Amino acid sequence: MGNNHSRDGSPKHGISRNSSGVDLHDKVPSQLLPIDKLAKLLTQKTLEEDSIENGVSVGTFVRYLFPKYPELGKQLFGYWQNAAGVSPTPAISTAMFKAQVDKLMTVMTDEQQIQMYVVMYADNAETMNTEQFHSLLLTVYKISMDHYPDGPQSCRQLFKTLHAIINSAFHKKDSLPVVYLAHWLEEHCKRLVTVLHRYVVHILTTGFHSVTERLDEKDQGLELTTPVLEKAPVPWDKPQPLLPVSQVWILACTLPPLFVKPQHHSPVNVSNNGFCSKNYLARILDLSCPSHWTMLYNSLQHGLGANRFLHHVLSYRGPTLTFLRGEQDIEFCIAATHEWQESHLYWGGEDSIIVQILPLYHVVQRGPKLLYLNTKIRGYPKGIRAGLDPRKPSIDINESFTYVTYKGIPYQLQSIEVWGCGTPQSREMQLDIKKWEVKQAERQRVVKLSANEWTDHPDRYLLELAGRPNYSQSNN
């Protein structure tokens, strides 16, 4: 650990500050942030409880700032110790503590954040093993679920979800270079570390309250962006939606913002104690309300088939997520940027994406004109297809919706779920269109026939065979 830093105290795997981060940091001096107050309070507690002068100990840092997530607190403090070149000691000086917090508060790109936290959980080494990677994933999951809008959540499928991510990243190896894993996260789970960084920044900017008041809930006001699944009323004897919350969490770290689509609002001004850098905190914390995913179609409830799919999915004018589950526990997610439409051409925006969820989690393909749906047009392939190459699509669902083919291997299709990621108005508009279609169908059923037309109508002959008298006999 101690050999991974240079003589001046900067880590070899440290984050380079870009020009925009330097400019923003220079415009927002540390006096405008509560870092000085936090450092003084932690220094005082360290002296009182750990008998260490002019410094902040790892025990005090974890006890007062990260009591819910002690592993996160220890990893962060160890990263700072390595940067300061004092990793064997249990504390760092007050000046170094303020310098490290001040550096973390600078605006960093997603790539810089990913690199920093991967190196942090790799114990500042050049390689990372599966246990360390699992610890990073589990920490982010716990933070996200503890701040879920509907209250803390648990998921029975968590082990399977984490196992799929780790197996996909490590390819059955025990350890890999941190550079490779950082690149993998950037490609397949770009916003995974964003949640972690938001939480750390929030704790450091509001932590002085917990030191002085010993608040149990010191992270009040923090809103993370794991989407909420809206539960539609279903009969008690019908199967419930199959989408586990652990898959919602990891997909929110992978899908483009269009599908998570938070509604931004003005952050709370916490300048009661002498700082008012509202725009700065807004940029770092990115406080927002999570989106809501609405169930449009569940084949276990509505039936598995092309007609049922079209009936429940068409006319929803917003982005959607289609989950395909097949035999051998294989699962995919197709993210469509626009409403589903029948065409002999491929369609979709730049943010269209295909993700394999199980048994390996990774992005299959992304890009425009990724989707294809055709059930009526003759002379063209029938069914659903997804992929950048029309001649060799990545996903192919046959016309009868019985098989899903991936990389040329067919799997029996077991279920399909479609969730709408648009606004509530998108769902209301779809329901209004459905009601109008029902009324139009009822009007077409009422057909007025003349007497001559009814005499030769086949329905009249069928009624007479069933024993129903004709109108002339009835009148007599």
C-alpha positions in Angstrom: 0.0 0.0 0.0 2.6 2.5 1.0 4.6 2.1 -2.2 1.8 3.3 -4.4 2.4 7.0 -3.9 5.0 9.5 -5.0 7.4 11.5 -2.8 5.1 14.5 -2.9 2.2 12.5 -1.4 0.1 12.2 -4.6 -1.1 8.7 -5.4 0.0 7.0 -8.6 -3.6 6.3 -9.5 -4.7 9.7 -8.5 -7.3 11.7 -10.4 -6.1 14.4 -12.7 -8.1 17.6 -12.4 -9.3 18.9 -15.7 -9.4 22.6 -16.5 -13.1 23.0 -15.8 -12.7 21.4 -12.3 -9.7 23.7 -11.5 -11.6 26.8 -12.6 -14.7 25.9 -10.6 -12.7 25.0 -7.6 -10.8 28.3 -7.7 -14.1 30.2 -7.8 -15.4 28.4 -4.8 -12.9 28.7 -1.9 -13.1 26.3 1.0 -14.3 29.1 3.3 -17.6 28.9 1.6 -18.0 25.2 2.5 -18.3 23.8 6.0 -15.1 21.8 5.6 -13.2 24.0 8.2 -15.9 23.5 10.8 -16.1 19.7 10.1 -12.3 19.4 10.4 -12.2 21.3 13.7 -15.0 19.2 15.2 -13.5 15.9 14.1 -10.1 17.0 15.4 -11.7 17.8 18.8 -13.4 14.5 18.9 -10.2 12.7 18.0 -8.4 14.4 20.9 -11.2 13.6 23.3 -11.8 9.9 22.3 -8.6 8.7 20.7 -6.0 11.0 22.5 -4.5 12.1 19.2 -3.6 15.8 18.8 -3.9 17.9 15.6 -5.4 15.2 13.5 -8.4 13.2 12.5 -8.4 9.4 13.2 -10.1 6.8 11.2 -12.2 5.7 14.2 -13.6 9.2 14.7 -14.1 9.6 10.9 -16.2 6.4 10.6 -18.1 6.8 13.9 -19.4 10.3 13.2 -19.7 10.4 9.4 -20.2 6.8 8.2 -21.8 4.8 11.0 -24.2 3.1 8.6 -21.5 2.2 6.1 -18.2 1.7 8.0 -16.6 -0.1 5.1 -17.0 2.9 2.9 -15.6 5.2 5.6 -12.5 3.0 6.1 -11.9 2.8 2.4 -12.2 6.5 1.9 -9.9 7.3 4.8 -7.4 4.7 3.7 -7.3 6.3 0.2 -6.6 9.7 1.9 -3.9 8.1 4.1 -2.2 6.7 1.0 -2.3 10.1 -0.7 -0.7 11.7 2.3 1.9 9.0 2.7 0.9 8.1 6.2 -0.9 4.8 5.6 0.6 2.9 8.6 -0.7 5.5 11.1 -4.3 5.6 12.3 -4.8 9.4 11.6 -4.0 12.2 9.3 -3.3 15.8 10.1 -6.1 18.3 10.1 -4.5 20.3 7.3 -4.2 17.1 5.2 -7.8 16.2 6.0 -9.1 19.5 4.7 -6.9 19.3 1.6 -8.2 15.8 0.7 -11.8 16.8 1.3 -11.3 20.0 -0.7 -9.9 17.9 -3.6 -12.7 15.4 -3.5 -15.2 18.3 -3.7 -13.9 19.4 -7.1 -16.1 18.6 -10.1 -14.8 15.5 -11.7 -15.9 13.7 -14.8 -17.6 10.3 -14.6 -14.4 8.6 -15.8 -12.4 10.3 -13.0 -14.9 9.3 -10.3 -14.9 5.7 -11.5 -11.1 5.5 -11.4 -10.9 7.0 -8.0 -13.4 4.7 -6.3 -12.1 1.6 -8.1 -8.6 2.4 -6.8 -10.0 3.1 -3.4 -11.7 -0.3 -3.1 -8.7 -2.0 -4.5 -6.8 -0.8 -1.4 -4.7 1.5 -3.6 -3.2 -1.4 -5.5 -2.8 -1.9 -9.2 -5.1 -4.9 -9.3 -8.5 -5.6 -7.9 -10.0 -9.0 -6.9 -13.5 -10.3 -7.0 -14.1 -9.8 -3.2 -13.1 -6.1 -3.4 -15.3 -5.6 -6.5 -18.2 -7.3 -4.7 -17.7 -4.9 -1.8 -17.9 -1.9 -4.1 -21.1 -3.2 -5.7 -22.7 -4.1 -2.4 -22.0 -0.7 -0.9 -23.6 1.2 -3.8 -26.6 -1.1 -3.7 -27.1 -0.6 0.1 -26.9 3.2 -0.2 -29.4 3.2 -3.1 -31.9 0.9 -1.4 -31.6 2.7 1.9 -32.7 5.9 0.1 -35.4 4.3 -2.1 -38.4 6.7 -2.2 -40.7 3.9 -1.0 -38.5 3.1 2.0 -35.6 0.6 2.4 -35.8 -2.3 0.0 -34.5 -5.9 -0.1 -34.3 -8.2 -3.0 -34.2 -12.0 -3.2 -32.5 -11.8 -6.6 -29.6 -9.6 -5.3 -27.0 -12.5 -5.2 -27.9 -13.5 -8.7 -27.7 -9.9 -10.0 -24.3 -9.3 -8.3 -23.0 -12.6 -9.5 -23.9 -11.8 -13.1 -22.1 -8.4 -12.9 -18.9 -9.9 -11.4 -18.8 -12.9 -13.8 -19.2 -10.5 -16.8 -16.4 -8.2 -15.6 -13.8 -10.8 -14.5 -14.4 -13.5 -17.1 -13.8 -16.3 -14.4 -10.5 -14.7 -13.2 -9.7 -13.9 -9.6 -8.2 -10.5 -10.2 -7.8 -7.9 -12.9 -6.0 -4.5 -13.3 -7.9 -1.6 -11.9 -7.5 0.2 -15.2 -9.4 -2.5 -17.0 -12.2 -2.7 -14.4 -12.6 1.1 -14.5 -13.0 0.9 -18.2 -15.5 -1.9 -17.9 -17.6 0.1 -15.5 -17.5 3.1 -17.7 -18.8 1.0 -20.6 -21.4 -1.1 -18.9 -22.3 0.7 -15.6 -21.3 4.3 -16.1 -23.3 5.8 -13.3 -22.7 3.1 -10.7 -20.1 5.2 -8.9 -22.1 8.4 -9.4 -24.5 7.3 -6.6 -21.6 6.6 -4.3 -19.9 9.9 -5.0 -23.1 11.9 -4.4 -23.6 10.3 -1.0 -20.0 10.9 0.0 -20.2 14.6 -1.0 -23.5 15.0 0.8 -22.1 13.5 4.0 -19.0 15.7 3.9 -20.9 18.9 3.3 -23.5 18.2 6.0 -21.5 16.0 8.4 -20.8 18.8 10.9 -24.4 18.5 12.0 -24.0 14.8 13.0 -20.8 15.6 14.9 -22.4 18.2 17.1 -26.0 16.8 17.3 -25.4 13.1 16.9 -28.3 12.8 14.5 -29.3 9.3 13.5 -30.6 10.4 10.1 -27.9 12.8 9.0 -28.5 12.1 5.3 -32.0 13.6 5.3 -32.8 15.5 2.1 -30.6 13.2 -0.1 -32.5 11.9 -3.0 -31.0 9.2 -5.3 -32.4 8.3 -8.6 -33.3 4.6 -8.5 -36.6 4.4 -10.5 -39.8 3.5 -8.6 -42.0 0.7 -10.0 -45.6 1.7 -10.0 -47.8 -1.2 -9.0 -50.9 -1.6 -11.0 -53.9 -3.4 -9.4 -54.1 -7.0 -10.5 -56.3 -9.9 -9.4 -55.0 -11.9 -6.5 -54.8 -15.1 -8.6 -52.7 -13.5 -11.3 -48.8 -13.5 -11.2 -47.2 -10.3 -10.1 -44.5 -8.5 -12.2 -41.2 -10.3 -12.2 -38.8 -7.3 -12.3 -36.6 -7.4 -9.2 -35.5 -4.2 -7.6 -31.8 -5.2 -7.8 -32.2 -5.2 -11.6 -33.9 -1.8 -11.5 -30.9 -0.5 -9.5 -28.2 -1.8 -11.8 -30.1 -0.8 -15.0 -30.4 2.7 -13.6 -26.6 2.8 -13.5 -26.5 1.6 -17.2 -29.4 3.1 -19.1 -29.1 6.6 -20.7 -30.7 9.4 -18.6 -33.7 9.3 -20.9 -35.0 6.2 -19.2 -34.2 7.2 -15.6 -35.4 10.7 -16.4 -35.3 12.5 -13.0 -37.2 15.7 -12.5 -34.7 18.2 -11.2 -35.6 20.8 -8.6 -33.7 23.5 -6.7 -31.5 22.0 -4.0 -32.1 23.0 -0.4 -29.9 25.9 0.7 -27.9 24.7 3.7 -26.3 28.1 4.4 -27.5 28.4 8.0 -24.0 27.9 9.1 -22.1 30.3 6.9 -21.9 29.0 3.4 -24.1 29.5 0.4 -22.5 27.8 -2.6 -25.9 26.7 -4.0 -24.9 26.3 -7.6 -21.7 24.4 -6.7 -23.6 21.9 -4.6 -26.3 21.6 -7.2 -23.8 20.6 -9.7 -22.1 18.0 -7.5 -25.1 16.5 -5.6 -27.5 16.7 -8.6 -30.5 16.4 -6.3 -33.4 15.1 -8.2 -36.6 13.1 -7.9 -36.5 9.6 -9.2 -38.6 8.5 -12.2 -41.5 6.1 -12.2 -41.7 3.0 -14.4 -45.3 2.1 -15.3 -46.3 -1.5 -16.2 -47.7 -1.7 -19.7 -47.6 -5.4 -20.5 -46.9 -8.6 -18.5 -47.3 -11.8 -20.6 -48.1 -13.8 -17.4 -51.2 -11.6 -16.8 -52.2 -10.6 -20.3 -51.1 -13.6 -22.4 -48.0 -14.2 -24.5 -48.4 -13.4 -28.1 -47.9 -10.7 -30.8 -51.6 -9.5 -30.6 -51.4 -9.1 -26.8 -48.1 -7.3 -27.1 -49.4 -4.9 -29.7 -52.6 -4.2 -27.8 -50.9 -3.2 -24.6 -47.7 -1.5 -25.9 -48.7 0.5 -29.0 -49.8 4.1 -28.6 -47.6 4.6 -25.6 -45.7 7.7 -26.7 -42.7 7.5 -24.6 -39.5 5.5 -23.9 -40.0 1.9 -22.9 -38.1 -1.1 -21.5 -38.9 -4.5 -22.8 -37.7 -7.5 -20.7 -37.4 -10.9 -22.4 -36.9 -14.0 -20.3 -36.1 -17.4 -21.8 -35.1 -20.8 -20.8 -31.7 -21.5 -19.1 -32.3 -18.4 -17.0 -31.4 -16.0 -19.8 -32.8 -12.4 -19.7 -32.5 -9.3 -21.9 -33.6 -5.7 -21.7 -34.4 -3.7 -24.9 -34.6 0.1 -24.3 -36.6 1.9 -26.9 -36.4 5.7 -27.1 -39.7 6.1 -29.0 -43.1 4.5 -29.0 -43.2 1.0 -30.6 -44.3 1.1 -34.2 -44.8 -1.4 -37.0 -42.5 -0.9 -40.0 -40.3 -2.7 -42.4 -37.4 -0.5 -41.4 -35.3 -0.3 -38.3 -36.0 2.7 -36.0 -34.9 4.1 -32.7 -32.9 7.1 -31.4 -29.3 7.4 -30.3 -30.0 6.2 -26.8 -31.5 2.9 -27.8 -29.7 0.1 -26.1 -29.7 -3.7 -25.6 -28.6 -5.1 -22.2 -28.1 -8.7 -21.3 -29.1 -9.1 -17.6 -28.6 -12.8 -17.0 -26.6 -14.9 -16.8 -24.0 -12.2 -17.6 -24.6 -8.5 -17.2 -23.3 -6.3 -20.0 -24.3 -3.9 -22.8 -24.9 -5.9 -26.0 -25.3 -3.0 -28.4 -26.4 0.7 -28.4 -27.1 3.2 -31.1 -29.7 4.6 -33.5 -32.0 2.4 -35.7 -31.7 -0.5 -33.4 -35.3 -1.8 -33.2 -37.6 -3.6 -35.7 -41.3 -4.7 -35.3 -43.4 -6.2 -38.1 -46.5 -8.4 -37.9 -48.4 -7.3 -41.0 -46.2 -6.2 -43.9 -45.7 -9.1 -46.3 -42.3 -9.8 -47.8 -40.4 -8.8 -44.7 -39.3 -10.7 -41.6 -42.1 -11.0 -39.0 -41.6 -10.6 -35.3 -39.3 -8.4 -33.2 -35.7 -7.8 -33.9 -33.0 -5.7 -32.2 -29.5 -4.9 -33.4 -27.4 -2.6 -35.5 -26.9 -5.1 -38.3 -30.3 -5.9 -40.0 -28.9 -8.9 -41.7 -27.7 -10.4 -38.4 -29.6 -8.9 -35.4 -28.5 -9.5 -31.9 -32.1 -10.3 -30.7 -34.7 -12.1 -32.8 -38.2 -13.0 -31.6 -40.2 -15.1 -34.0 -43.6 -14.3 -35.3 -45.4 -16.6 -32.9 -43.5 -15.2 -29.9 -42.4 -18.7 -28.9 -38.6 -18.3 -29.2 -36.0 -15.6 -28.6 -32.7 -16.1 -30.5 -29.5 -14.6 -29.3 -26.2 -14.9 -31.2 -27.8 -17.6 -33.4 -29.0 -19.7 -30.4 -32.8 -20.1 -29.9 -34.2 -20.1 -26.4 -37.8 -20.8 -25.6 -39.5 -17.5 -24.7 -41.1 -17.7 -21.2 -42.3 -14.2 -20.5 -42.2 -10.6 -21.6 -42.6 -7.4 -19.6 -42.8 -3.9 -20.9 -42.4 -0.9 -18.6 -43.1 2.7 -19.7 -40.5 5.3 -18.7 -42.3 8.4 -19.9 -44.3 10.9 -18.0 -47.7 10.2 -16.4 -49.3 12.0 -19.3 -47.9 9.4 -21.7 -49.8 6.7 -19.9 -53.0 8.7 -19.7 -52.8 9.5 -23.4 -52.4 5.8 -24.2 -55.4 4.9 -22.1 -57.5 7.6 -23.8 -56.5 6.2 -27.2 -57.5 2.7 -26.1 -60.9 3.9 -24.9 -61.5 5.6 -28.2 -60.5 2.5 -30.1 -63.0 0.4 -28.0 -65.8 2.9 -28.7 -65.0 2.8 -32.4 -65.1 -1.0 -32.4 -68.5 -1.0 -30.7 -69.9 1.4 -33.3 -68.7 -0.8 -36.1 -70.4 -3.9 -34.6 -73.8 -2.2 -34.9 -74.6 -2.7 -38.6 -78.0 -1.8 -40.0 -79.3 -4.2 -42.7 -82.2 -3.7 -45.0 -84.9 -6.4 -45.3 -83.5 -7.7 -48.6 -80.0 -7.9 -47.1 -81.2 -9.8 -44.1 -83.1 -12.3 -46.2 -79.8 -13.4 -47.9 -77.6 -13.0 -44.9 -75.8 -16.2 -43.6 -76.5 -15.3 -40.0 -80.3 -15.6 -40.7 -79.8 -19.2 -42.0 -77.7 -20.1 -38.9 -80.4 -18.8 -36.6 -83.1 -20.8 -38.3 -81.0 -24.0 -38.0 -80.7 -23.3 -34.3 -84.5 -23.3 -34.1 -85.2 -19.6 -33.9 -88.2 -18.6 -35.9 -88.0 -15.9 -38.6 -89.5 -12.5 -38.1 -92.6 -13.3 -40.1 -93.5 -16.4 -38.0 -92.8 -14.5 -34.9 -95.2 -11.7 -35.8 -97.9 -14.2 -36.7 
